[in-house]
């Protein structure tokens, strides 16, 4: 089969590799590019050594399935890239995102075929009514829901999302649907235009962090200085969520007085658990057109290098690669 391989040094290359031969196979119909994929392509990643296949936000069509699985060839599905066991210490402690015994889809999804472990099919595969590429956004939306749950946002809260990329926009869309007063801080003119087009209030100046204006701040860009400023400027008793990933050795300078005297809470998370994945699916199912707008560009597998370059230049919002 064909696979789009990350081969290092900002290079993607289509190669012929052996197709999987498992009991449950899914033909990948589309996989969106996430921020981690782009970061890996730009500067490498300790977990993804080239040559390797990136991509995990995908939907597809069942090509092979045991009868007892509840699926048959031709069924359209969205697949979680991993899922918690539900039994380990982390799962029992209420943080299944840190599960010690996760099931994983075997490879990245920038390829023609994916094998799903039979032990994971019941938990990690959801049947679709038909082919619709919008469901590739189920995984990123699940990550957003996980963060918003952690923040415990109240209807009366004023919320700032710093960064109007795909994840920040998904967060804003979710909160707007809940009736929350939310703003997005974004400096990219093209993204500002899209946010306004989608009815999302957008702050475009350096006055995002007006003192005592916001009860909750989500930092969805990986700039440490913005996190530090959020802690200083969030309302007393407020919460700051470090949503964007930072290098593991990043150190933040946080004034102790904001924690001790102003009761500011700092938190972060990554990933999702299966219940959030299923909630995200149901949300998209209710209003697919709203979410579909986020996918502004679609590229065939053979143009994967061009897709990454387009995203790196800020010329797209969310890109889908289609084998």
Phi and psi restraints in degrees (value plus and minus 20) as a CYANA .aco file:
   2 UNK   PHI    -109.1   -69.1
   2 UNK   PSI     120.6   160.6
   3 UNK   PHI    -159.8  -119.8
   3 UNK   PSI     118.5   158.5
   4 UNK   PHI    -107.9   -67.9
   4 UNK   PSI      90.6   130.6
   5 UNK   PHI    -120.1   -80.1
   5 UNK   PSI     114.4   154.4
   6 UNK   PHI    -101.8   -61.8
   6 UNK   PSI      98.0   138.0
   7 UNK   PHI    -132.1   -92.1
   7 UNK   PSI     -10.7    29.3
   8 UNK   PHI      77.6   117.6
   8 UNK   PSI     142.7   182.7
   9 UNK   PHI      34.1    74.1
   9 UNK   PSI      28.3    68.3
  10 UNK   PHI      35.9    75.9
  10 UNK   PSI      22.0    62.0
  11 UNK   PHI    -149.8  -109.8
  11 UNK   PSI     111.9   151.9
  12 UNK   PHI    -137.9   -97.9
  12 UNK   PSI     124.4   164.4
  13 UNK   PHI    -167.0  -127.0
  13 UNK   PSI     113.7   153.7
  14 UNK   PHI    -100.4   -60.4
  14 UNK   PSI     107.1   147.1
  15 UNK   PHI    -150.6  -110.6
  15 UNK   PSI     136.5   176.5
  16 UNK   PHI    -109.7   -69.7
  16 UNK   PSI     104.3   144.3
  17 UNK   PHI    -151.4  -111.4
  17 UNK   PSI     149.1   189.1
  18 UNK   PHI     -88.4   -48.4
  18 UNK   PSI     114.9   154.9
  19 UNK   PHI     -95.2   -55.2
  19 UNK   PSI     129.0   169.0
  20 UNK   PHI     -85.6   -45.6
  20 UNK   PSI     135.5   175.5
  21 UNK   PHI    -152.0  -112.0
  21 UNK   PSI      17.8    57.8
  22 UNK   PHI    -104.7   -64.7
  22 UNK   PSI    -196.5  -156.5
  23 UNK   PHI     -99.0   -59.0
  23 UNK   PSI     -45.9    -5.9
  24 UNK   PHI    -146.5  -106.5
  24 UNK   PSI      89.0   129.0
  25 UNK   PHI    -139.6   -99.6
  25 UNK   PSI     120.9   160.9
  26 UNK   PHI    -143.5  -103.5
  26 UNK   PSI     106.4   146.4
  27 UNK   PHI     -96.7   -56.7
  27 UNK   PSI      99.2   139.2
  28 UNK   PHI     -94.2   -54.2
  28 UNK   PSI     103.9   143.9
  29 UNK   PHI    -120.5   -80.5
  29 UNK   PSI     -42.4    -2.4
  30 UNK   PHI    -192.9  -152.9
  30 UNK   PSI     123.1   163.1
  31 UNK   PHI    -161.9  -121.9
  31 UNK   PSI     101.9   141.9
  32 UNK   PHI    -101.6   -61.6
  32 UNK   PSI     134.2   174.2
  33 UNK   PHI    -109.9   -69.9
  33 UNK   PSI     106.7   146.7
  34 UNK   PHI    -120.2   -80.2
  34 UNK   PSI     152.7   192.7
  35 UNK   PHI     -81.6   -41.6
  35 UNK   PSI     -54.3   -14.3
  36 UNK   PHI     -87.8   -47.8
  36 UNK   PSI     -58.2   -18.2
  37 UNK   PHI     -79.2   -39.2
  37 UNK   PSI     -67.1   -27.1
  38 UNK   PHI     -85.2   -45.2
  38 UNK   PSI     -63.7   -23.7
  39 UNK   PHI     -81.4   -41.4
  39 UNK   PSI     -61.4   -21.4
  40 UNK   PHI     -82.2   -42.2
  40 UNK   PSI     -65.8   -25.8
  41 UNK   PHI     -81.6   -41.6
  41 UNK   PSI     -58.3   -18.3
  42 UNK   PHI     -96.4   -56.4
  42 UNK   PSI     -59.7   -19.7
  43 UNK   PHI    -160.9  -120.9
  43 UNK   PSI     -13.8    26.2
  44 UNK   PHI      66.4   106.4
  44 UNK   PSI     149.8   189.8
  45 UNK   PHI    -174.1  -134.1
  45 UNK   PSI     116.6   156.6
  46 UNK   PHI     -82.3   -42.3
  46 UNK   PSI     -43.9    -3.9
  47 UNK   PHI    -112.3   -72.3
  47 UNK   PSI     -36.4     3.6
  48 UNK   PHI    -144.1  -104.1
  48 UNK   PSI      70.0   110.0
  49 UNK   PHI    -108.1   -68.1
  49 UNK   PSI     109.4   149.4
  50 UNK   PHI     -90.8   -50.8
  50 UNK   PSI     130.5   170.5
  51 UNK   PHI    -100.9   -60.9
  51 UNK   PSI     116.9   156.9
  52 UNK   PHI    -173.4  -133.4
  52 UNK   PSI     146.3   186.3
  53 UNK   PHI    -122.4   -82.4
  53 UNK   PSI     103.2   143.2
  54 UNK   PHI    -112.8   -72.8
  54 UNK   PSI    -197.3  -157.3
  55 UNK   PHI      75.7   115.7
  55 UNK   PSI     108.6   148.6
  56 UNK   PHI    -166.1  -126.1
  56 UNK   PSI     -20.4    19.6
  57 UNK   PHI    -120.5   -80.5
  57 UNK   PSI      66.4   106.4
  58 UNK   PHI    -157.9  -117.9
  58 UNK   PSI     141.2   181.2
  59 UNK   PHI    -154.4  -114.4
  59 UNK   PSI     146.5   186.5
  60 UNK   PHI    -191.3  -151.3
  60 UNK   PSI    -181.8  -141.8
  61 UNK   PHI    -148.3  -108.3
  61 UNK   PSI     112.6   152.6
  62 UNK   PHI     -85.2   -45.2
  62 UNK   PSI     108.0   148.0
  63 UNK   PHI    -124.0   -84.0
  63 UNK   PSI     -51.8   -11.8
  64 UNK   PHI    -168.4  -128.4
  64 UNK   PSI     116.1   156.1
  65 UNK   PHI    -179.0  -139.0
  65 UNK   PSI     117.1   157.1
  66 UNK   PHI     -85.7   -45.7
  66 UNK   PSI     127.5   167.5
  67 UNK   PHI     -78.3   -38.3
  67 UNK   PSI     -57.3   -17.3
  68 UNK   PHI     -93.3   -53.3
  68 UNK   PSI     -27.0    13.0
  69 UNK   PHI     -94.4   -54.4
  69 UNK   PSI     -38.5     1.5
  70 UNK   PHI      69.4   109.4
  70 UNK   PSI     -18.8    21.2
  71 UNK   PHI    -142.5  -102.5
  71 UNK   PSI     141.4   181.4
  72 UNK   PHI    -161.1  -121.1
  72 UNK   PSI     138.1   178.1
  73 UNK   PHI     -74.7   -34.7
  73 UNK   PSI     115.1   155.1
  74 UNK   PHI      83.0   123.0
  74 UNK   PSI     -37.1     2.9
  75 UNK   PHI     -88.6   -48.6
  75 UNK   PSI     117.7   157.7
  76 UNK   PHI    -111.9   -71.9
  76 UNK   PSI     119.3   159.3
  77 UNK   PHI    -163.7  -123.7
  77 UNK   PSI     137.3   177.3
  78 UNK   PHI    -135.3   -95.3
  78 UNK   PSI     122.1   162.1
  79 UNK   PHI    -145.4  -105.4
  79 UNK   PSI     109.1   149.1
  80 UNK   PHI     -91.1   -51.1
  80 UNK   PSI     116.6   156.6
  81 UNK   PHI     -90.9   -50.9
  81 UNK   PSI     -38.0     2.0
  82 UNK   PHI    -181.2  -141.2
  82 UNK   PSI     149.9   189.9
  83 UNK   PHI    -180.2  -140.2
  83 UNK   PSI     131.1   171.1
  84 UNK   PHI     -95.8   -55.8
  84 UNK   PSI     139.5   179.5
  85 UNK   PHI    -101.6   -61.6
  85 UNK   PSI     -49.9    -9.9
  86 UNK   PHI      64.6   104.6
  86 UNK   PSI     -20.2    19.8
  87 UNK   PHI    -145.5  -105.5
  87 UNK   PSI     -39.7     0.3
  88 UNK   PHI     -94.3   -54.3
  88 UNK   PSI     156.2   196.2
  89 UNK   PHI     -80.1   -40.1
  89 UNK   PSI     -62.0   -22.0
  90 UNK   PHI     -85.0   -45.0
  90 UNK   PSI     -63.1   -23.1
  91 UNK   PHI     -81.9   -41.9
  91 UNK   PSI     -64.4   -24.4
  92 UNK   PHI     -88.1   -48.1
  92 UNK   PSI     -43.8    -3.8
  93 UNK   PHI    -105.2   -65.2
  93 UNK   PSI     -21.4    18.6
  94 UNK   PHI      70.9   110.9
  94 UNK   PSI      -6.8    33.2
  95 UNK   PHI    -146.5  -106.5
  95 UNK   PSI      46.8    86.8
  96 UNK   PHI     -83.1   -43.1
  96 UNK   PSI     -38.1     1.9
  97 UNK   PHI     -80.8   -40.8
  97 UNK   PSI     -43.6    -3.6
  98 UNK   PHI    -121.9   -81.9
  98 UNK   PSI       0.8    40.8
  99 UNK   PHI     -67.2   -27.2
  99 UNK   PSI     117.6   157.6
 100 UNK   PHI    -107.6   -67.6
 100 UNK   PSI     -29.2    10.8
 101 UNK   PHI    -156.1  -116.1
 101 UNK   PSI      30.2    70.2
 102 UNK   PHI     -86.4   -46.4
 102 UNK   PSI     128.4   168.4
 103 UNK   PHI    -110.6   -70.6
 103 UNK   PSI     120.6   160.6
 104 UNK   PHI    -147.6  -107.6
 104 UNK   PSI     126.2   166.2
 105 UNK   PHI     -86.6   -46.6
 105 UNK   PSI     119.3   159.3
 106 UNK   PHI     -82.5   -42.5
 106 UNK   PSI     -58.6   -18.6
 107 UNK   PHI    -155.6  -115.6
 107 UNK   PSI     156.6   196.6
 108 UNK   PHI     -87.9   -47.9
 108 UNK   PSI     148.8   188.8
 109 UNK   PHI    -128.9   -88.9
 109 UNK   PSI     -10.0    30.0
 110 UNK   PHI    -101.0   -61.0
 110 UNK   PSI      44.4    84.4
 111 UNK   PHI    -180.5  -140.5
 111 UNK   PSI     158.5   198.5
 112 UNK   PHI    -105.2   -65.2
 112 UNK   PSI     -47.1    -7.1
 113 UNK   PHI    -163.0  -123.0
 113 UNK   PSI     120.6   160.6
 114 UNK   PHI    -145.7  -105.7
 114 UNK   PSI     119.5   159.5
 115 UNK   PHI    -119.8   -79.8
 115 UNK   PSI     113.0   153.0
 116 UNK   PHI    -129.4   -89.4
 116 UNK   PSI     104.8   144.8
 117 UNK   PHI     -76.9   -36.9
 117 UNK   PSI     114.8   154.8
 118 UNK   PHI     -76.7   -36.7
 118 UNK   PSI     -53.9   -13.9
 119 UNK   PHI     -86.2   -46.2
 119 UNK   PSI     -34.0     6.0
 120 UNK   PHI    -128.1   -88.1
 120 UNK   PSI     -30.8     9.2
 121 UNK   PHI     -79.6   -39.6
 121 UNK   PSI     -67.7   -27.7
 122 UNK   PHI     -81.7   -41.7
 122 UNK   PSI     -58.7   -18.7
 123 UNK   PHI    -104.4   -64.4
 123 UNK   PSI     -57.8   -17.8
 124 UNK   PHI    -125.7   -85.7
 124 UNK   PSI     -20.6    19.4
 125 UNK   PHI    -137.3   -97.3
 125 UNK   PSI     113.8   153.8
 126 UNK   PHI    -143.7  -103.7
 126 UNK   PSI     109.8   149.8
 127 UNK   PHI     -97.9   -57.9
 127 UNK   PSI     117.6   157.6
 128 UNK   PHI    -123.2   -83.2
 128 UNK   PSI     138.5   178.5
 129 UNK   PHI     -94.8   -54.8
 129 UNK   PSI     -41.6    -1.6
 130 UNK   PHI    -196.4  -156.4
 130 UNK   PSI     159.5   199.5
 131 UNK   PHI     -92.1   -52.1
 131 UNK   PSI     104.9   144.9
 132 UNK   PHI    -175.0  -135.0
 132 UNK   PSI      94.4   134.4
 133 UNK   PHI     -86.9   -46.9
 133 UNK   PSI     -34.3     5.7
 134 UNK   PHI     -81.3   -41.3
 134 UNK   PSI     -46.1    -6.1
 135 UNK   PHI     -92.2   -52.2
 135 UNK   PSI     -26.9    13.1
 136 UNK   PHI     -84.6   -44.6
 136 UNK   PSI     -38.1     1.9
 137 UNK   PHI    -103.9   -63.9
 137 UNK   PSI     -17.9    22.1
 138 UNK   PHI     -80.9   -40.9
 138 UNK   PSI     -65.1   -25.1
 139 UNK   PHI     -85.2   -45.2
 139 UNK   PSI     -70.3   -30.3
 140 UNK   PHI     -82.2   -42.2
 140 UNK   PSI     -56.3   -16.3
 141 UNK   PHI     -85.5   -45.5
 141 UNK   PSI     -55.7   -15.7
 142 UNK   PHI     -81.7   -41.7
 142 UNK   PSI     -58.8   -18.8
 143 UNK   PHI     -84.8   -44.8
 143 UNK   PSI     -60.0   -20.0
 144 UNK   PHI     -84.7   -44.7
 144 UNK   PSI     -64.4   -24.4
 145 UNK   PHI     -81.0   -41.0
 145 UNK   PSI     -56.6   -16.6
 146 UNK   PHI     -81.3   -41.3
 146 UNK   PSI     -63.3   -23.3
 147 UNK   PHI     -87.1   -47.1
 147 UNK   PSI     -63.7   -23.7
 148 UNK   PHI     -85.9   -45.9
 148 UNK   PSI     -56.5   -16.5
 149 UNK   PHI     -80.6   -40.6
 149 UNK   PSI     -60.7   -20.7
 150 UNK   PHI     -83.5   -43.5
 150 UNK   PSI     -53.4   -13.4
 151 UNK   PHI     -95.5   -55.5
 151 UNK   PSI     -38.8     1.2
 152 UNK   PHI      31.2    71.2
 152 UNK   PSI      37.5    77.5
 153 UNK   PHI     -93.1   -53.1
 153 UNK   PSI     111.9   151.9
 154 UNK   PHI    -115.1   -75.1
 154 UNK   PSI     135.2   175.2
 155 UNK   PHI     -77.4   -37.4
 155 UNK   PSI     -48.3    -8.3
 156 UNK   PHI    -105.1   -65.1
 156 UNK   PSI     -27.2    12.8
 157 UNK   PHI     -89.5   -49.5
 157 UNK   PSI     127.8   167.8
 158 UNK   PHI    -123.6   -83.6
 158 UNK   PSI     109.0   149.0
 159 UNK   PHI    -144.4  -104.4
 159 UNK   PSI     117.5   157.5
 160 UNK   PHI    -134.3   -94.3
 160 UNK   PSI     110.1   150.1
 161 UNK   PHI    -125.5   -85.5
 161 UNK   PSI      94.7   134.7
 162 UNK   PHI    -109.8   -69.8
 162 UNK   PSI      88.5   128.5
 163 UNK   PHI      92.7   132.7
 163 UNK   PSI      94.6   134.6
 164 UNK   PHI    -121.2   -81.2
 164 UNK   PSI      16.8    56.8
 165 UNK   PHI     -97.3   -57.3
 165 UNK   PSI    -191.0  -151.0
 166 UNK   PHI     -76.4   -36.4
 166 UNK   PSI     -63.3   -23.3
 167 UNK   PHI     -90.6   -50.6
 167 UNK   PSI     -63.8   -23.8
 168 UNK   PHI     -82.0   -42.0
 168 UNK   PSI     -58.3   -18.3
 169 UNK   PHI     -87.7   -47.7
 169 UNK   PSI     -61.4   -21.4
 170 UNK   PHI     -80.7   -40.7
 170 UNK   PSI     -59.1   -19.1
 171 UNK   PHI     -84.0   -44.0
 171 UNK   PSI     -64.8   -24.8
 172 UNK   PHI     -84.4   -44.4
 172 UNK   PSI     -63.2   -23.2
 173 UNK   PHI     -78.2   -38.2
 173 UNK   PSI     -64.4   -24.4
 174 UNK   PHI     -82.3   -42.3
 174 UNK   PSI     -65.3   -25.3
 175 UNK   PHI     -90.0   -50.0
 175 UNK   PSI     -56.8   -16.8
 176 UNK   PHI     -82.4   -42.4
 176 UNK   PSI     -59.6   -19.6
 177 UNK   PHI     -84.9   -44.9
 177 UNK   PSI     -44.4    -4.4
 178 UNK   PHI    -109.5   -69.5
 178 UNK   PSI     -19.7    20.3
 179 UNK   PHI      61.8   101.8
 179 UNK   PSI      -3.6    36.4
 180 UNK   PHI    -103.7   -63.7
 180 UNK   PSI     123.4   163.4
 181 UNK   PHI     -96.7   -56.7
 181 UNK   PSI      84.2   124.2
 182 UNK   PHI    -150.3  -110.3
 182 UNK   PSI     123.5   163.5
 183 UNK   PHI    -148.3  -108.3
 183 UNK   PSI     132.8   172.8
 184 UNK   PHI    -135.8   -95.8
 184 UNK   PSI     110.2   150.2
 185 UNK   PHI    -115.0   -75.0
 185 UNK   PSI      99.5   139.5
 186 UNK   PHI    -169.0  -129.0
 186 UNK   PSI     114.5   154.5
 187 UNK   PHI    -123.1   -83.1
 187 UNK   PSI     -33.6     6.4
 188 UNK   PHI     -96.7   -56.7
 188 UNK   PSI      98.0   138.0
 189 UNK   PHI     -78.7   -38.7
 189 UNK   PSI     -56.5   -16.5
 190 UNK   PHI     -87.4   -47.4
 190 UNK   PSI     -59.1   -19.1
 191 UNK   PHI     -90.9   -50.9
 191 UNK   PSI     -57.8   -17.8
 192 UNK   PHI     -76.5   -36.5
 192 UNK   PSI     -63.7   -23.7
 193 UNK   PHI     -81.1   -41.1
 193 UNK   PSI     -63.8   -23.8
 194 UNK   PHI     -85.4   -45.4
 194 UNK   PSI     -63.6   -23.6
 195 UNK   PHI     -78.2   -38.2
 195 UNK   PSI     -65.6   -25.6
 196 UNK   PHI     -85.4   -45.4
 196 UNK   PSI     -58.2   -18.2
 197 UNK   PHI     -79.5   -39.5
 197 UNK   PSI     -55.4   -15.4
 198 UNK   PHI    -110.1   -70.1
 198 UNK   PSI     -13.0    27.0
 199 UNK   PHI      57.6    97.6
 199 UNK   PSI       5.4    45.4
 200 UNK   PHI    -123.0   -83.0
 200 UNK   PSI      98.9   138.9
 201 UNK   PHI     -77.2   -37.2
 201 UNK   PSI     114.9   154.9
 202 UNK   PHI    -151.2  -111.2
 202 UNK   PSI     106.1   146.1
 203 UNK   PHI    -114.3   -74.3
 203 UNK   PSI     107.5   147.5
 204 UNK   PHI    -136.8   -96.8
 204 UNK   PSI     -17.1    22.9
 205 UNK   PHI    -128.7   -88.7
 205 UNK   PSI    -195.3  -155.3
 206 UNK   PHI    -108.4   -68.4
 206 UNK   PSI      -3.8    36.2
 207 UNK   PHI    -120.6   -80.6
 207 UNK   PSI       3.8    43.8
 208 UNK   PHI     -75.7   -35.7
 208 UNK   PSI     -61.3   -21.3
 209 UNK   PHI    -116.9   -76.9
 209 UNK   PSI      22.0    62.0
 210 UNK   PHI     -75.9   -35.9
 210 UNK   PSI     111.0   151.0
 211 UNK   PHI     -74.6   -34.6
 211 UNK   PSI     114.0   154.0
 212 UNK   PHI      42.5    82.5
 212 UNK   PSI       5.0    45.0
 213 UNK   PHI    -114.2   -74.2
 213 UNK   PSI     -58.6   -18.6
 214 UNK   PHI    -135.4   -95.4
 214 UNK   PSI     118.4   158.4
 215 UNK   PHI    -102.8   -62.8
 215 UNK   PSI     -53.4   -13.4
 216 UNK   PHI    -155.5  -115.5
 216 UNK   PSI     118.2   158.2
 217 UNK   PHI    -148.5  -108.5
 217 UNK   PSI     108.4   148.4
 218 UNK   PHI    -128.3   -88.3
 218 UNK   PSI      99.8   139.8
 219 UNK   PHI    -117.2   -77.2
 219 UNK   PSI      86.0   126.0
 220 UNK   PHI    -126.9   -86.9
 220 UNK   PSI       3.6    43.6
 221 UNK   PHI    -151.6  -111.6
 221 UNK   PSI     125.7   165.7
 222 UNK   PHI    -108.9   -68.9
 222 UNK   PSI      42.5    82.5
 223 UNK   PHI    -140.5  -100.5
 223 UNK   PSI      86.1   126.1
 224 UNK   PHI     -74.1   -34.1
 224 UNK   PSI     -57.6   -17.6
 225 UNK   PHI     -81.9   -41.9
 225 UNK   PSI     -52.4   -12.4
 226 UNK   PHI     -91.2   -51.2
 226 UNK   PSI     -52.6   -12.6
 227 UNK   PHI     -87.9   -47.9
 227 UNK   PSI     -66.0   -26.0
 228 UNK   PHI     -80.8   -40.8
 228 UNK   PSI     -60.6   -20.6
 229 UNK   PHI     -89.5   -49.5
 229 UNK   PSI     -55.9   -15.9
 230 UNK   PHI     -79.9   -39.9
 230 UNK   PSI     -60.8   -20.8
 231 UNK   PHI     -83.9   -43.9
 231 UNK   PSI     -59.1   -19.1
 232 UNK   PHI     -91.8   -51.8
 232 UNK   PSI     -50.6   -10.6
 233 UNK   PHI    -125.4   -85.4
 233 UNK   PSI     -33.7     6.3
 234 UNK   PHI     -84.1   -44.1
 234 UNK   PSI     134.9   174.9
 235 UNK   PHI     -78.4   -38.4
 235 UNK   PSI     130.2   170.2
 236 UNK   PHI     -78.9   -38.9
 236 UNK   PSI     116.4   156.4
 237 UNK   PHI      61.1   101.1
 237 UNK   PSI     -16.6    23.4
 238 UNK   PHI    -106.3   -66.3
 238 UNK   PSI     159.6   199.6
 239 UNK   PHI    -150.3  -110.3
 239 UNK   PSI     122.3   162.3
 240 UNK   PHI    -139.8   -99.8
 240 UNK   PSI     106.2   146.2
 241 UNK   PHI    -127.6   -87.6
 241 UNK   PSI     101.0   141.0
 242 UNK   PHI    -106.6   -66.6
 242 UNK   PSI      70.2   110.2
 243 UNK   PHI    -108.3   -68.3
 243 UNK   PSI     -59.0   -19.0
 244 UNK   PHI     -92.5   -52.5
 244 UNK   PSI     122.1   162.1
 245 UNK   PHI     -94.4   -54.4
 245 UNK   PSI     119.5   159.5
 246 UNK   PHI    -141.8  -101.8
 246 UNK   PSI     136.6   176.6
 247 UNK   PHI     -73.3   -33.3
 247 UNK   PSI     123.7   163.7
 248 UNK   PHI     -81.5   -41.5
 248 UNK   PSI     -42.8    -2.8
 249 UNK   PHI    -114.5   -74.5
 249 UNK   PSI     -11.0    29.0
 250 UNK   PHI     -86.9   -46.9
 250 UNK   PSI     113.4   153.4
 251 UNK   PHI    -135.9   -95.9
 251 UNK   PSI     114.7   154.7
 252 UNK   PHI    -125.2   -85.2
 252 UNK   PSI     123.2   163.2
 253 UNK   PHI    -119.6   -79.6
 253 UNK   PSI      83.0   123.0
 254 UNK   PHI    -134.1   -94.1
 254 UNK   PSI     102.0   142.0
 255 UNK   PHI     -82.7   -42.7
 255 UNK   PSI     107.3   147.3
 256 UNK   PHI     -81.6   -41.6
 256 UNK   PSI     -51.0   -11.0
 257 UNK   PHI     -82.4   -42.4
 257 UNK   PSI     -51.2   -11.2
 258 UNK   PHI     -89.2   -49.2
 258 UNK   PSI     -51.8   -11.8
 259 UNK   PHI     -99.9   -59.9
 259 UNK   PSI     -65.3   -25.3
 260 UNK   PHI    -100.8   -60.8
 260 UNK   PSI     -66.9   -26.9
 261 UNK   PHI    -115.2   -75.2
 261 UNK   PSI     -47.3    -7.3
 262 UNK   PHI    -124.9   -84.9
 262 UNK   PSI     -21.1    18.9
 263 UNK   PHI      40.7    80.7
 263 UNK   PSI       9.5    49.5
 264 UNK   PHI     -93.9   -53.9
 264 UNK   PSI     116.2   156.2
 265 UNK   PHI    -129.6   -89.6
 265 UNK   PSI     116.4   156.4
 266 UNK   PHI    -135.5   -95.5
 266 UNK   PSI     114.2   154.2
 267 UNK   PHI    -165.4  -125.4
 267 UNK   PSI     150.8   190.8
 268 UNK   PHI    -182.2  -142.2
 268 UNK   PSI     146.5   186.5
 269 UNK   PHI    -184.1  -144.1
 269 UNK   PSI     146.5   186.5
 270 UNK   PHI    -166.2  -126.2
 270 UNK   PSI     131.7   171.7
 271 UNK   PHI      58.2    98.2
 271 UNK   PSI    -180.8  -140.8
 272 UNK   PHI    -178.1  -138.1
 272 UNK   PSI     151.1   191.1
 273 UNK   PHI    -139.1   -99.1
 273 UNK   PSI     142.5   182.5
 274 UNK   PHI     -76.2   -36.2
 274 UNK   PSI     -61.0   -21.0
 275 UNK   PHI     -76.8   -36.8
 275 UNK   PSI     -57.9   -17.9
 276 UNK   PHI     -87.8   -47.8
 276 UNK   PSI     -57.1   -17.1
 277 UNK   PHI     -81.3   -41.3
 277 UNK   PSI     -62.0   -22.0
 278 UNK   PHI     -91.0   -51.0
 278 UNK   PSI     -56.6   -16.6
 279 UNK   PHI     -82.9   -42.9
 279 UNK   PSI     -62.1   -22.1
 280 UNK   PHI     -82.0   -42.0
 280 UNK   PSI     -62.0   -22.0
 281 UNK   PHI     -78.7   -38.7
 281 UNK   PSI     -65.7   -25.7
 282 UNK   PHI     -85.5   -45.5
 282 UNK   PSI     -56.4   -16.4
 283 UNK   PHI     -84.8   -44.8
 283 UNK   PSI     -64.4   -24.4
 284 UNK   PHI     -85.9   -45.9
 284 UNK   PSI     -59.0   -19.0
 285 UNK   PHI     -79.9   -39.9
 285 UNK   PSI     -53.8   -13.8
 286 UNK   PHI     -92.6   -52.6
 286 UNK   PSI     -47.8    -7.8
 287 UNK   PHI    -169.6  -129.6
 287 UNK   PSI      44.7    84.7
 288 UNK   PHI     -81.8   -41.8
 288 UNK   PSI     -54.7   -14.7
 289 UNK   PHI     -83.1   -43.1
 289 UNK   PSI     -56.0   -16.0
 290 UNK   PHI     -83.6   -43.6
 290 UNK   PSI     -62.1   -22.1
 291 UNK   PHI     -98.6   -58.6
 291 UNK   PSI     -53.2   -13.2
 292 UNK   PHI     -79.5   -39.5
 292 UNK   PSI     -50.1   -10.1
 293 UNK   PHI     -80.1   -40.1
 293 UNK   PSI     -45.2    -5.2
 294 UNK   PHI     -87.9   -47.9
 294 UNK   PSI     -46.0    -6.0
 295 UNK   PHI    -107.0   -67.0
 295 UNK   PSI      75.7   115.7
 296 UNK   PHI    -111.5   -71.5
 296 UNK   PSI     -38.1     1.9
 297 UNK   PHI    -158.9  -118.9
 297 UNK   PSI     123.7   163.7
 298 UNK   PHI    -152.7  -112.7
 298 UNK   PSI     111.0   151.0
 299 UNK   PHI    -145.4  -105.4
 299 UNK   PSI     124.1   164.1
 300 UNK   PHI     -91.1   -51.1
 300 UNK   PSI     141.3   181.3
 301 UNK   PHI     -73.1   -33.1
 301 UNK   PSI     -59.7   -19.7
 302 UNK   PHI     -85.5   -45.5
 302 UNK   PSI     -37.2     2.8
 303 UNK   PHI    -128.3   -88.3
 303 UNK   PSI       9.5    49.5
 304 UNK   PHI     -81.0   -41.0
 304 UNK   PSI     -57.6   -17.6
 305 UNK   PHI     -83.7   -43.7
 305 UNK   PSI     -62.8   -22.8
 306 UNK   PHI     -84.0   -44.0
 306 UNK   PSI     -56.9   -16.9
 307 UNK   PHI     -81.0   -41.0
 307 UNK   PSI     -65.8   -25.8
 308 UNK   PHI     -86.5   -46.5
 308 UNK   PSI     -59.2   -19.2
 309 UNK   PHI     -85.0   -45.0
 309 UNK   PSI     -59.9   -19.9
 310 UNK   PHI     -83.4   -43.4
 310 UNK   PSI     -62.7   -22.7
 311 UNK   PHI     -87.2   -47.2
 311 UNK   PSI     -60.4   -20.4
 312 UNK   PHI     -83.9   -43.9
 312 UNK   PSI     -49.9    -9.9
 313 UNK   PHI    -101.9   -61.9
 313 UNK   PSI     -24.2    15.8
 314 UNK   PHI      54.7    94.7
 314 UNK   PSI       3.5    43.5
 315 UNK   PHI    -114.4   -74.4
 315 UNK   PSI     -16.7    23.3
 316 UNK   PHI    -160.1  -120.1
 316 UNK   PSI     143.2   183.2
 317 UNK   PHI    -116.9   -76.9
 317 UNK   PSI     -93.1   -53.1
 318 UNK   PHI    -143.6  -103.6
 318 UNK   PSI     111.3   151.3
 319 UNK   PHI    -129.5   -89.5
 319 UNK   PSI     118.9   158.9
 320 UNK   PHI    -133.0   -93.0
 320 UNK   PSI     116.6   156.6
 321 UNK   PHI    -125.5   -85.5
 321 UNK   PSI     109.0   149.0
 322 UNK   PHI    -138.1   -98.1
 322 UNK   PSI      89.9   129.9
